[in-house]
């Protein structure tokens, strides 16, 4: 593998993150519970990780601000426009995944 300097690595990782967030903003048909059931993380996780990173750097960022950066709009608006009620099957899969050791 080609050696990459730390600054370039950070730039590449940031570009990948921005692309992932953009992808999730455009794929509003993909529900958070589906992401959790398949991958073990969702948009809320990404926003929490962003807030954690801001906290580690001593930067002021609220949970609402980090969610808006990930969702591309206020969280309550995204939920109103795009979030569907989780089906019984989705809820059962989520409960099973949470019960399994990680």
trRosetta pair geometry for C-beta under 8 A, 3 or more apart (Angstrom, degrees):
i j d omega theta_ij theta_ji phi_ij phi_ji
4 8 5.0 -121 -177 90 96 116
4 9 4.8 121 116 -66 118 88
4 12 7.2 -28 180 3 155 143
5 8 5.0 83 60 14 81 105
5 9 6.9 -146 94 -10 37 91
6 9 5.5 -55 -144 35 31 115
6 10 6.4 33 158 -20 66 103
7 10 5.8 -52 -152 34 31 112
7 11 6.5 32 150 -19 64 105
8 11 5.5 -52 -149 36 36 114
8 12 6.3 36 153 -19 67 104
9 12 5.8 -55 -149 37 30 110
9 13 6.3 28 155 -16 65 108
10 13 5.8 -55 -144 40 30 110
10 14 6.2 32 155 -21 65 107
11 14 5.7 -55 -146 36 28 112
11 15 6.4 30 154 -20 63 105
12 15 5.7 -54 -150 34 31 112
12 16 6.5 31 152 -18 65 104
13 16 5.6 -53 -149 35 33 112
13 17 6.4 35 152 -20 65 105
14 17 5.6 -53 -148 36 32 113
14 18 6.4 33 154 -18 65 104
15 18 5.8 -52 -147 37 31 110
15 19 6.3 31 153 -19 64 107
16 19 5.7 -56 -149 38 31 112
16 20 6.4 33 152 -20 65 105
17 20 5.7 -53 -148 36 32 112
17 21 6.3 30 155 -17 66 106
18 21 5.8 -54 -146 38 31 110
18 22 6.2 32 154 -19 65 107
19 22 5.7 -53 -145 38 30 112
19 23 6.2 36 153 -23 64 105
20 23 5.6 -53 -148 34 30 114
20 24 6.4 24 156 -14 64 106
20 46 7.7 -164 119 -117 118 146
21 24 5.8 -57 -148 40 31 108
21 25 6.3 34 152 -22 65 106
21 46 6.9 171 -94 157 91 151
21 69 7.6 -38 -159 142 149 75
21 70 5.7 -116 -136 -137 109 59
21 72 7.8 144 158 -52 96 95
22 25 5.5 -54 -147 35 32 113
22 26 6.5 21 157 -11 65 107
23 26 6.1 -65 -151 41 28 102
23 27 6.0 7 158 -3 67 116
24 27 5.9 -62 -130 50 31 99
24 30 7.2 -93 -136 72 70 125
24 43 5.7 163 160 -89 141 101
24 46 7.6 158 38 15 167 159
24 70 7.3 -20 90 175 135 84
25 28 7.5 -3 175 -60 34 85
25 70 8.0 -171 -67 158 95 45
25 71 6.8 122 -106 -177 88 30
25 72 4.1 75 -134 -19 131 141
27 30 4.5 17 140 9 110 115
28 78 7.7 -144 -129 -158 110 90
28 81 7.4 -43 -169 117 146 102
28 82 4.1 -99 -176 -130 112 137
29 82 8.0 -107 -68 -158 29 102
30 34 5.7 -118 -168 75 73 132
30 35 6.4 78 153 -53 109 96
31 34 4.7 99 62 1 81 102
31 35 7.3 -146 99 -3 46 84
31 83 6.8 96 -132 -137 94 63
31 84 6.0 -78 -89 42 132 95
31 86 7.3 160 152 -94 149 78
31 90 7.5 -9 90 -145 141 154
32 35 5.5 -53 -151 36 38 112
32 36 6.2 38 151 -19 69 104
32 42 3.8 70 -157 -172 86 146
32 43 5.6 -88 -99 25 105 95
32 44 6.3 48 -148 -3 143 101
32 83 7.4 -13 8 -118 106 103
33 36 5.5 -50 -146 38 35 113
33 37 6.2 34 155 -19 66 107
33 42 7.5 5 -54 -88 23 148
33 86 4.8 85 -26 -110 169 119
33 90 4.8 67 130 169 135 123
33 91 7.5 -39 -159 -74 145 52
33 94 5.8 -63 -157 -67 98 132
34 37 5.8 -55 -144 38 30 109
34 38 6.1 12 162 -5 65 113
34 90 6.9 -60 -69 -130 66 118
35 38 6.2 -68 -141 47 25 98
35 39 5.5 -38 -176 39 66 112
35 41 6.5 -58 147 93 106 48
35 42 4.1 125 85 -105 126 78
35 43 7.1 108 43 -18 163 69
36 39 7.3 -71 -107 59 13 69
36 40 6.5 41 -157 -124 51 18
36 41 6.9 171 -101 31 59 3
36 42 5.0 -35 -52 -41 86 115
36 94 6.0 35 107 -119 124 100
36 97 7.1 155 143 88 85 151
37 90 6.6 -114 -40 -151 148 72
37 93 4.5 36 -135 125 129 122
37 94 5.7 -80 -78 -75 94 68
37 97 5.9 -169 -128 -22 57 151
39 42 7.9 138 69 -67 106 55
40 97 7.2 -153 -95 173 77 129
40 102 7.6 118 -144 -124 140 123
41 45 4.0 -110 -158 72 89 159
41 46 7.0 97 158 -45 115 75
42 45 5.3 111 47 5 54 100
42 46 7.4 -106 110 -2 36 90
43 46 5.6 -52 -152 35 36 113
43 47 6.4 32 152 -16 67 104
43 67 7.8 73 141 -145 99 76
43 70 5.3 147 -172 142 87 124
43 71 6.1 77 170 -78 138 79
44 47 5.7 -55 -147 39 34 109
44 48 6.2 35 153 -20 67 105
44 67 7.2 -5 -116 -111 63 101
44 70 8.0 161 -85 93 23 154
45 48 5.7 -56 -148 37 31 111
45 49 6.3 31 154 -19 66 105
46 49 5.7 -54 -147 36 30 111
46 50 6.5 34 152 -22 64 103
46 70 4.9 140 99 -126 112 138
47 50 5.5 -49 -149 33 35 114
47 51 6.5 35 152 -17 64 102
47 63 7.3 78 140 -166 113 65
47 66 4.3 128 -174 129 83 95
47 67 4.3 44 -157 -88 160 54
47 69 6.9 144 -119 60 88 88
47 70 4.2 -109 -70 6 92 143
47 71 7.4 -6 -67 -23 134 87
48 51 5.7 -53 -149 38 34 110
48 52 6.3 39 150 -22 66 104
48 63 7.6 3 -98 -132 67 92
48 66 7.1 119 -73 118 22 144
49 52 5.4 -49 -146 35 34 116
49 53 6.4 36 153 -20 64 103
50 53 5.7 -53 -150 35 32 111
50 54 6.4 32 151 -18 65 104
50 61 7.3 -98 131 137 90 155
50 66 4.4 166 86 -151 112 111
50 69 6.2 -143 146 79 166 135
50 70 6.7 -165 -1 -52 144 109
51 54 5.5 -52 -147 37 35 112
51 55 6.2 39 152 -22 66 104
51 61 5.4 -152 -122 103 71 113
51 62 7.7 -43 -120 133 121 17
51 63 5.9 -5 -86 -99 160 56
51 65 7.9 120 -93 73 98 87
51 66 4.1 -88 -55 -37 92 161
52 55 5.6 -53 -148 35 30 114
52 56 6.4 33 152 -21 64 104
53 56 5.7 -51 -149 33 32 114
53 57 6.6 20 154 -8 63 108
54 57 5.9 -66 -152 44 32 104
54 59 4.2 -89 -166 74 85 107
54 60 7.5 -54 158 79 120 10
54 61 3.8 12 124 18 167 133
54 66 7.1 -140 6 -81 137 116
55 58 7.6 39 -177 -73 32 24
55 59 7.5 -89 -60 53 22 67
55 61 7.4 -105 -48 48 67 98
61 65 5.0 -129 -164 85 75 129
61 66 5.5 80 152 -55 119 95
62 65 4.5 101 53 4 78 101
62 66 7.2 -148 92 -3 43 83
63 66 6.0 -55 -148 38 32 107
63 67 6.3 32 154 -19 65 108
64 67 5.7 -56 -146 38 30 112
64 68 6.3 31 155 -21 65 106
64 74 7.1 -6 -170 -139 100 84
64 75 6.7 -119 -134 6 67 114
65 68 5.8 -53 -147 34 30 111
65 69 6.6 33 153 -21 63 103
66 69 5.7 -51 -153 32 35 114
66 70 6.6 25 153 -11 65 107
67 70 5.9 -63 -150 42 34 105
67 71 5.6 12 162 -2 73 117
67 74 7.7 47 105 -159 108 42
67 75 4.2 -13 144 -60 141 119
68 71 6.1 -60 -124 52 27 97
68 72 7.5 -127 180 46 55 3
68 73 6.5 -88 -141 125 77 12
68 74 5.6 -16 -97 -91 104 43
68 75 6.9 -94 -65 -33 62 74
71 74 7.5 -33 86 107 134 10
71 75 5.7 146 0 -94 160 60
71 78 4.4 -89 -173 -49 133 157
72 78 7.7 108 58 -85 75 122
73 77 4.8 -88 141 84 118 127
73 78 5.4 147 74 -57 104 89
73 81 8.0 21 84 23 152 140
74 77 4.5 86 68 6 89 108
74 78 7.1 -161 93 -8 45 85
75 78 5.6 -55 -149 35 34 111
75 79 6.3 35 155 -19 67 104
76 79 5.7 -51 -148 35 32 113
76 80 6.4 33 153 -20 64 107
77 80 5.7 -55 -148 37 31 112
77 81 6.2 17 158 -9 66 113
78 81 6.0 -66 -144 46 27 102
78 82 5.5 -36 180 34 67 117
78 83 7.0 73 128 -30 73 100
79 82 7.1 -81 -118 56 14 74
79 83 4.3 -21 -147 11 61 135
80 83 7.6 25 -19 31 16 96
86 90 4.4 -125 -169 90 91 127
86 91 5.1 111 127 -57 121 88
86 94 7.5 -17 -172 -8 149 142
87 90 4.6 99 52 6 77 101
87 91 7.0 -144 93 -3 41 87
88 91 5.7 -57 -147 40 31 111
88 92 6.2 33 154 -21 66 107
89 92 5.7 -54 -145 36 30 111
89 93 6.3 29 156 -18 64 106
90 93 5.8 -55 -148 37 30 110
90 94 6.3 32 152 -21 64 107
91 94 5.6 -53 -147 36 32 114
91 95 6.3 33 154 -19 65 105
92 95 5.7 -53 -147 36 31 111
92 96 6.3 32 154 -19 64 106
93 96 5.7 -54 -147 37 30 112
93 97 6.3 30 155 -19 65 107
94 97 5.8 -56 -147 37 29 110
94 98 6.3 27 156 -18 64 108
95 98 5.9 -58 -147 37 29 110
95 99 6.4 27 155 -20 63 110
96 99 5.8 -61 -151 35 30 111
96 100 6.7 33 153 -28 65 102
97 100 5.9 -50 -151 23 34 112
